[in-house]
Amino acid sequence: MQKYTWFLGCPEWGNAYWSRNFFRPKSRPDSYLAQYADVFNTVEGNTTFYGIPRPETLRRWRDSVPESFRFCFKFPRIISHERRLQEVQAPLEDFLAALDEMRDRLGPTFLQLPPTFGAAEFDVLEDFLRRLPRHLRYSLELRHRDYFDRGDVEAALDEVLDDLSIDRVFFDSRVLHASRVRDEDTRVAKSRKPKTPQRTQVIARHPFLRFIGSNDPAESENALREWAGRTAAWIQAGLEPYIFIHTPNDHHAPALARSFHGMVRELLPELSGLAEFPIERAGPHMETPSLFAQD
């Protein structure tokens, strides 16, 4: 039987709301990561965008997850947003040294650039990417429209990424921006999350999707099914995709991620099932219906 590898998770592992719908009752926050990693096998490490954790914190995270789990840490904002990839040798060395604490628990480390980082700075971007150590894997998230021109700029970008085996992040916020505003979290997310053109071409071996859904799961279904089809095709082709499911406040991200897993498994029944959520294992067994149950 062919062994498939793919990674599915959320943008965080410790959302306090999840004490209501994911974690075991009365769980301590220091147990959240281990419980999360008992269900999902990857997570976005957005915490490193704001600062580099202490070595002992990183070691504790590493020891809390199985060997098969992968952290996808984000480059610090001092590198990407404040200094815009220039004169960053010192913070880059600090960040890479911190990543070394995680050793074999690393997925692609992703570099998110601000929406003002356009083609005028392409040479800066290329120089930075070419200086990165090659023993790590990377994904790049671009938000400036220059890099979606289907012309010379995008072709030059893809050529560099192909040469370096760097994946381009697929950022899909279509559902969020098409959704109705029913709460403050959705309003804020709409104002902060960019609208970028969609791309689906895989450059390296680890397609990296960040999907921003709605707090109403029905609004996410069609787009998720599109990505489920692509994900199943990637898996069958021997690629190792990383899929991260967001919602405006991420309260229901685990449930939406589970529904996505079910969609992919409908296409690839041989895939392993997803473990029950810890809160479900804590009490009498109850079958959890799909978020997209039909009338």
C-alpha positions as CSV (number, residue, x, y, z in Angstrom):
1,M,0.0,0.0,0.0
2,Q,1.4,3.4,-1.0
3,K,2.3,5.6,1.9
4,Y,1.1,9.2,1.6
5,T,2.4,12.1,3.6
6,W,0.6,15.4,4.1
7,F,0.2,18.0,6.8
8,L,-2.9,19.6,8.1
9,G,-3.3,22.1,10.9
10,C,-4.3,25.5,12.2
11,P,-2.6,28.9,12.6
12,E,-2.1,28.3,16.4
13,W,-2.4,25.6,19.0
14,G,-3.5,27.5,22.1
15,N,-6.6,29.5,21.3
16,A,-8.4,30.0,24.6
17,Y,-11.8,29.5,23.0
18,W,-10.8,25.9,22.2
19,S,-11.3,25.0,25.9
20,R,-15.0,25.0,24.9
21,N,-14.8,22.8,21.8
22,F,-11.4,21.1,21.5
23,F,-9.4,20.6,24.6
24,R,-10.2,18.3,27.5
25,P,-12.2,20.1,30.3
26,K,-10.2,22.1,32.8
27,S,-7.0,21.7,30.8
28,R,-4.0,23.8,31.7
29,P,-2.5,25.9,28.9
30,D,0.8,24.1,29.2
31,S,-1.0,21.0,27.9
32,Y,-2.6,22.6,24.9
33,L,0.2,21.9,22.4
34,A,0.4,18.1,23.2
35,Q,-3.4,17.9,22.9
36,Y,-3.3,19.8,19.6
37,A,-0.5,17.6,18.3
38,D,-2.5,14.5,19.1
39,V,-5.0,15.5,16.4
40,F,-3.1,17.6,13.9
41,N,0.4,17.1,12.5
42,T,1.5,20.7,11.8
43,V,1.0,24.3,13.0
44,E,1.9,27.8,11.8
45,G,4.4,29.3,14.1
46,N,3.3,32.9,14.0
47,T,4.8,33.6,17.4
48,T,8.3,34.0,15.9
49,F,7.0,36.9,13.8
50,Y,6.9,38.9,17.0
51,G,9.9,37.6,18.7
52,I,12.2,34.7,19.0
53,P,11.3,32.3,21.9
54,R,13.9,31.3,24.5
55,P,15.8,28.1,23.8
56,E,14.1,26.3,26.7
57,T,10.7,27.2,25.3
58,L,11.6,25.8,21.9
59,R,12.9,22.6,23.5
60,R,9.7,22.3,25.5
61,W,7.6,22.7,22.3
62,R,9.8,20.1,20.5
63,D,9.4,17.6,23.3
64,S,5.6,18.1,23.4
65,V,4.9,16.7,19.9
66,P,5.5,13.4,18.1
67,E,8.5,13.0,15.8
68,S,6.2,13.3,12.8
69,F,4.9,16.7,13.8
70,R,6.1,19.8,11.9
71,F,6.3,23.5,13.0
72,C,6.2,26.1,10.2
73,F,7.7,29.1,11.8
74,K,7.4,32.6,10.3
75,F,10.4,34.8,9.8
76,P,10.5,37.6,12.4
77,R,9.0,40.9,11.3
78,I,12.3,42.8,12.0
79,I,13.6,40.9,9.0
80,S,10.6,41.0,6.7
81,H,8.7,44.1,7.5
82,E,10.9,46.5,9.5
83,R,14.2,46.1,7.6
84,R,12.7,44.7,4.4
85,L,15.4,42.0,4.1
86,Q,18.3,44.5,4.2
87,E,21.0,44.6,6.9
88,V,19.4,41.6,8.6
89,Q,22.4,39.4,9.2
90,A,22.3,39.5,13.0
91,P,18.6,38.9,13.5
92,L,18.7,36.2,10.7
93,E,21.5,34.4,12.5
94,D,19.5,34.6,15.8
95,F,16.5,33.2,14.1
96,L,18.3,30.4,12.4
97,A,20.0,29.4,15.6
98,A,16.7,29.2,17.3
99,L,15.3,27.0,14.6
100,D,18.2,24.6,15.2
101,E,16.7,23.8,18.6
102,M,13.8,22.2,16.7
103,R,15.9,20.1,14.5
104,D,13.7,17.4,12.9
105,R,10.4,19.0,13.9
106,L,10.6,21.7,11.2
107,G,8.4,22.1,8.2
108,P,8.9,24.9,5.7
109,T,9.8,28.1,7.3
110,F,7.7,30.9,5.7
111,L,8.7,34.4,4.8
112,Q,5.7,36.8,4.6
113,L,6.5,40.1,2.9
114,P,4.4,43.3,3.4
115,P,2.0,44.4,0.6
116,T,4.3,47.3,-0.1
117,F,7.2,45.1,-1.1
118,G,7.0,45.3,-4.9
119,A,9.1,44.6,-7.9
120,A,11.4,47.5,-7.3
121,E,12.8,45.4,-4.4
122,F,13.0,42.2,-6.4
123,D,16.8,42.2,-6.4
124,V,16.8,42.5,-2.7
125,L,14.5,39.6,-2.4
126,E,16.5,37.4,-4.7
127,D,19.7,38.2,-2.9
128,F,18.2,37.4,0.5
129,L,16.7,34.1,-0.7
130,R,20.0,33.0,-2.3
131,R,21.9,33.6,1.0
132,L,19.6,31.4,3.1
133,P,21.1,28.1,4.2
134,R,20.0,25.3,1.9
135,H,19.5,22.6,4.6
136,L,16.1,24.2,5.6
137,R,12.9,24.4,3.5
138,Y,11.2,27.7,2.8
139,S,7.9,29.1,1.6
140,L,7.4,32.6,0.4
141,E,4.2,34.7,0.8
142,L,4.0,37.8,-1.4
143,R,1.2,40.3,-1.3
144,H,2.2,43.0,-3.8
145,R,0.3,42.9,-7.1
146,D,3.6,43.1,-9.0
147,Y,4.2,39.4,-8.3
148,F,0.9,38.4,-9.8
149,D,1.3,40.1,-13.2
150,R,1.5,36.8,-15.3
151,G,4.4,38.6,-17.0
152,D,8.1,39.3,-16.6
153,V,8.1,39.9,-12.9
154,E,6.1,36.8,-12.0
155,A,8.2,34.7,-14.4
156,A,11.4,36.0,-12.9
157,L,10.1,35.2,-9.4
158,D,9.1,31.7,-10.3
159,E,12.5,31.1,-11.9
160,V,14.3,32.0,-8.7
161,L,12.0,30.0,-6.6
162,D,12.4,27.0,-8.9
163,D,16.1,27.3,-8.8
164,L,16.1,27.4,-5.0
165,S,13.3,24.8,-4.5
166,I,11.2,27.3,-2.5
167,D,7.5,27.0,-2.5
168,R,5.1,29.9,-3.0
169,V,2.4,30.3,-0.4
170,F,-1.1,30.0,-1.6
171,F,-3.1,32.6,0.3
172,D,-6.8,32.3,-0.2
173,S,-9.0,34.9,1.5
174,R,-11.8,34.8,-1.1
175,V,-14.4,33.2,1.3
176,L,-13.6,35.8,4.0
177,H,-14.1,38.8,1.8
178,A,-17.2,37.3,0.2
179,S,-18.8,36.5,3.6
180,R,-21.4,38.4,5.5
181,V,-20.2,40.5,8.4
182,R,-22.0,39.0,11.4
183,D,-19.4,39.8,14.1
184,E,-16.6,42.1,15.0
185,D,-13.9,39.5,14.3
186,T,-15.0,39.1,10.7
187,R,-15.1,42.9,10.2
188,V,-11.5,43.2,11.6
189,A,-10.3,40.2,9.5
190,K,-11.8,41.7,6.4
191,S,-9.9,45.0,7.0
192,R,-6.6,43.2,7.7
193,K,-6.4,40.3,5.4
194,P,-5.4,41.2,1.8
195,K,-7.1,40.0,-1.4
196,T,-4.5,38.5,-3.6
197,P,-4.9,36.7,-6.9
198,Q,-5.1,32.9,-6.7
199,R,-2.3,30.7,-7.9
200,T,-2.2,26.9,-7.8
201,Q,1.0,26.1,-9.7
202,V,3.4,24.1,-7.5
203,I,7.0,25.1,-7.7
204,A,8.8,22.8,-5.3
205,R,7.6,19.7,-3.3
206,H,5.7,21.2,-0.4
207,P,2.6,23.2,-1.5
208,F,1.7,25.6,1.3
209,L,-1.9,26.7,1.6
210,R,-3.2,29.3,4.0
211,F,-7.0,29.2,3.7
212,I,-9.0,32.0,5.4
213,G,-12.6,30.8,5.9
214,S,-15.8,32.2,7.4
215,N,-17.2,31.9,10.8
216,D,-20.2,30.4,9.0
217,P,-18.8,27.0,7.8
218,A,-21.3,26.7,5.0
219,E,-19.8,29.7,3.3
220,S,-16.4,27.9,3.2
221,E,-17.6,24.6,1.7
222,N,-17.3,25.1,-2.0
223,A,-13.8,26.7,-1.8
224,L,-12.6,24.0,0.6
225,R,-13.8,21.3,-1.8
226,E,-11.8,23.0,-4.6
227,W,-8.7,22.8,-2.5
228,A,-9.5,19.3,-1.3
229,G,-9.3,18.2,-5.0
230,R,-6.0,19.9,-5.5
231,T,-4.6,18.6,-2.2
232,A,-5.6,15.0,-3.1
233,A,-3.9,15.4,-6.5
234,W,-0.8,16.7,-4.9
235,I,-0.7,13.8,-2.4
236,Q,-1.2,11.3,-5.2
237,A,1.7,12.9,-7.1
238,G,4.0,12.3,-4.2
239,L,4.1,15.9,-3.0
240,E,3.9,16.7,0.7
241,P,1.4,19.6,1.1
242,Y,1.0,21.8,4.2
243,I,-2.6,23.0,4.7
244,F,-3.5,25.6,7.3
245,I,-7.2,26.4,8.0
246,H,-8.1,29.8,9.5
247,T,-11.3,31.5,10.4
248,P,-11.7,35.2,11.4
249,N,-11.2,34.5,15.1
250,D,-10.0,30.9,14.7
251,H,-12.6,29.7,17.2
252,H,-13.8,27.1,14.8
253,A,-10.6,26.5,12.9
254,P,-10.1,22.9,14.2
255,A,-13.6,21.9,13.2
256,L,-13.2,23.4,9.7
257,A,-9.8,21.7,9.4
258,R,-11.5,18.4,10.3
259,S,-14.1,18.9,7.7
260,F,-11.4,19.6,5.1
261,H,-9.7,16.4,6.1
262,G,-12.9,14.5,5.5
263,M,-13.2,16.1,2.0
264,V,-9.7,14.9,1.1
265,R,-10.4,11.5,2.5
266,E,-13.5,11.2,0.4
267,L,-11.1,11.4,-2.6
268,L,-8.4,9.3,-1.1
269,P,-10.1,6.7,1.2
270,E,-6.8,5.1,2.0
271,L,-5.7,8.1,4.0
272,S,-5.6,7.7,7.8
273,G,-8.5,9.1,9.7
274,L,-8.2,12.1,12.0
275,A,-8.2,11.5,15.8
276,E,-11.2,12.6,17.8
277,F,-10.8,16.0,19.5
278,P,-9.5,15.7,23.1
279,I,-12.8,17.0,24.5
280,E,-14.7,14.3,22.7
281,R,-12.5,11.6,24.2
282,A,-13.0,13.0,27.6
283,G,-16.7,12.0,27.9
284,P,-19.1,9.5,26.4
285,H,-18.4,8.8,22.8
286,M,-20.7,10.8,20.5
287,E,-20.3,10.8,16.7
288,T,-19.6,14.4,15.5
289,P,-21.7,15.3,12.5
290,S,-20.1,17.1,9.5
291,L,-20.1,20.8,9.6
292,F,-21.7,20.6,6.1
293,A,-24.5,18.2,7.0
294,Q,-27.2,18.1,4.3
295,D,-30.9,18.8,5.0
